[in-house]
Amino acid sequence: MIAYRATLDVPVHTLLRVTAWLTQHRRRIGTPKGSRRAGCRTQALLVLRWLREGAPMRVLARDAGLPISTAYRYLHEAITVLAEHAPDLHEVLEQGRREAWSHVSLDGTLIETDRVAARTEAGNDLWYSGKHKKHGGNIQVVCDPTGFPVWTSPVEPGSTHDITAARAHALPALYRAAAHGLPTLTDKGYTGAGLGAHVPLKGHALDPDTATRNMLINAVRAVAERGNAILKIRWPALQRIHLCPHRIGDITAAALVLSTLERGSR
């Protein structure tokens, strides 16, 4: 076997912060010092490599000197710790009001996963998205006016429509923010979202005023399309999840936390 040096494309301060969070977590749950097979830095490297490189677990386990079952346990623990530092939507919107954001944008994305056999009560494929023709989990993403993602929702099965997922996780807080002067821009998939959500109107041969309104909404919220790309391109593990699909929400939240850490370093 050939050994070689490699570089992980993650800032050092991100590794240090994740290591510190894992250290605090172990202290909080009362883990005796020296009782683990690997230290917090090794665990932090494991989760960062999994998210940034999408490396196979057998490779990560080998490099960390861990049995693969222990490596999986370390990975899930680290994902949970990272996700705990994700912001609450109400806090994000309050920050937006303090900083006088002109708007926020709401968009849904499908995080692909392996085929899942779960069925709905009607017998349909629960995790299959008819829109995307793929299995995965529906995640709602809120972006600031620059298009940077500032909040991600818990996961809903891929068969869930965007408007349904938004009603469950995002719209109540967004309504309150809109009442205080912070509107939400969305696409046509959120038709019927309610007051405070600006949605392009559907239809052909629209009158000039409606067509202009649609054009303005689409132009302003266009930068929000980069929000999903920031998460999926920067953290390739999100391009296809091989873990339990119910963990997609925490995994996406972990990627959001890391992206925010890196943004703050620039």
N, C-alpha and C positions, 0 to 999 in steps of 0.2 A: 504494500500500500504506500502511495506517495503522499507525503505531507507537504503542504504549501501554505503561505501566508495569504490572507484575504482581507479586504476592507469592506466594512458595512457602511452603506451610505445613510448614516444617521448621525446627527450631531452628538458630540461627547456629552454635552449638558443634558441631552434627552436621556441617555443611558444613566447618567448620575441621578437624575430626577426619578426615573422608574425604579432604580435600585433603592433609593431612599424610601419610596412609597412601599416597596415590598418589605423593606426592613421594618418600617412602622407597622405594617400588617402582621408580620410574624410576632412582633412584640405584643400587639394588641390581642392576638389569639393565644398568647402564652407559649410559643414555640421555644423549647429549651435551646440555648446556644450550642451549636455544634451537633444538633440532633438530625439535621437534614443531610441528604446525600450531596447537595450542591448549595452554594451560597446564593445570596440575593443577586449579586452581579451576574452569575451564570444564568440564573432564572430570567433576569432582565434581558440578557443577550438572546436567550432562547425565544422569548415572545417577540422581541424586535426583529429577529431574523425571520421568524415565521410570518410576521405581518409584512415586512419590507421585501423579503426574497421569495416568500411562498415556498420555503424549503420543506422537503418531505420530513415527516416526524422521525423517521428512522435515522436520517442524517443528523437532525438536531439532537436526538437522544445520544447518538454515538459521539458527537462532538462535545456534549456536556458530560459524557461519562455516566449516563443514566440508563436504567432499563426503560424500554419504550413506554410501559405503563406509567412509570413515575414521571417521564417527560410529559405525557399527556396531562397528568394531574398538575404538574407545574404550569403548563400552558394555560389550562382552564383557570387556575388560581390567579395567574398574572392578568389574564383578560378581565376577570372580575374586579381585580384591584384597579386596573386602569379605568374600567367603565364607571367605577364609583366616583371618579373625579370628573365625569362629564357634567356639564352645566344643566341646571333645570331650565325649562323653556321660559318660565315666568322671570327668572333672573336674567336671561338673555334679553328678553323684551324690555325689561326695566333698564338694562344697560343701554339698549338702543334708544330709549326715550331720553335718557340722560345725555347721550352723545348726539342727540338730534338727528338720528337716521331718518332719511326720507321715506323708507319703506323696508320691508323684508320680503323675501321671495320664498314660496313654498313649492317644492317639487318632490315627486316620488321617484324612487329608483328600485330596480330589482337586483338583489344580491343573489347571484346564481348559486345553486347548491346541487349536490348529487340527487338523483331521483329518489323521491320519498313515496312510500306506499300509502300514506294516510289518506283517508277519504272523508268527504263531507257527508252530512246526513242524507243528502240526495244521491250519494254514490259517486260524486265527481272527485277528481284528483285535487286534494286540498292545496298542495304546494305548487301546482302548475299554473303559470300565468298565461291565460289565453292571449293577452296583449303582446307578450314577448315570446310566446311559444317555447318557454323554458321553465324549468323548475327553479324555485328560489323563494326568497322572502321579500316582502314589500317593506321598504323603509322610507319614511317621510323625512325630508331634509329642509331645514330652514337656513337661508343664507342672508348675510348682511348686504347692504347696497353694492358692495364691491364684488359680490358673488362668492365670498368665502363662507364655507359652512360653519354655522355657529351652534346648531342643535340637530340631533338625529333622534328619531323615535324608536320605541320598542318595535320588534318585528311583528308583522302580520303575515300569514301564509300568502303565497304568491297569487292565489286566486282572488284575494281581496282587492277591490277597486281602490284607487287612490283616494277618492272622496270619502269612502267608508273608513279607511285607515286614518285620514285626516280628522274626521269627526271624532274618532276614538281618542286620538292622542294630541292633536295640535289646535284644532279650531277653537275650542273654548278659551284657551289663552290668547289666541290671535284676535278673537272678538274683543276681548278686554283691552288689548293693546290698540286696536283700531279706534275704540271709543276714546282713547287718550291721544289720538293723532298719529298713530303708527300703522298705516295700512299694509295689507298683504297683497302681493301680486302672484298670480298663479296662471296655469294654462287651462285649456278648455276641458281637461279631465276633471276639473273641480267645479263645473257648472252646478249651480245650486248651493254653493258653499255658504252663502249668506252675506249679510252686511259687513262691510269692512274688508271683504276679499274681492279684489278687482280681477274679474275673469273675462277673457275675450268672448264675445258672443259667437255662437255657431250660426252657420247658414251661408248661402250663396247670394250673390247680387245684393249685398248689404248696402244700405244708404250711405252716402259719403261720411256723415258724422260717425256712424257706427264703425265703418271700415277704418276711419282715422283713429278712433278710440282703440280698436284692436291693434292697429299698427304701433301705437304709442306704448300700450301695455307690453306687447311682445318685444319691442325695442329696449325698453327699460329693464325688463326681467331677463333679457338674453344672457347677461353676464352670469345669471344664476346657474346656467347650464354647466359652468365650470366647477360648481360646487361638488357635484357628483364625480367629476373627473379628478378633482383634487384628491378625493378619498380613494377612488379605485385605482388611479394610476400611481399615486404615491405609495399606496399600500396594496400591492398586487394580491395579497391573500383574499381581498374582497372581491376579486374577479370570479372566484369560485370557491365556495366554502365546502370543505369535506367533513366538518364536524356536524353535530346535531343542529338542524336548522333553527331550533328554538334559541340557539346561542348567537344568531346573526345580529340581534339587536345590541348585545353587549360587545360583540366584535367590532361593529361599526362605531359604537360609542368610544371604544378604545382607540380606533383609528382617528376619530375626531379629536380626542384628547392629545394624541401625539402630534397631529397636524397643528393644533393650537399652540403647543409647546414650541414647535419649530418656527411658527410664524412670529412668535414673540422674540425669537433670537435674531431676527433679521433687522 
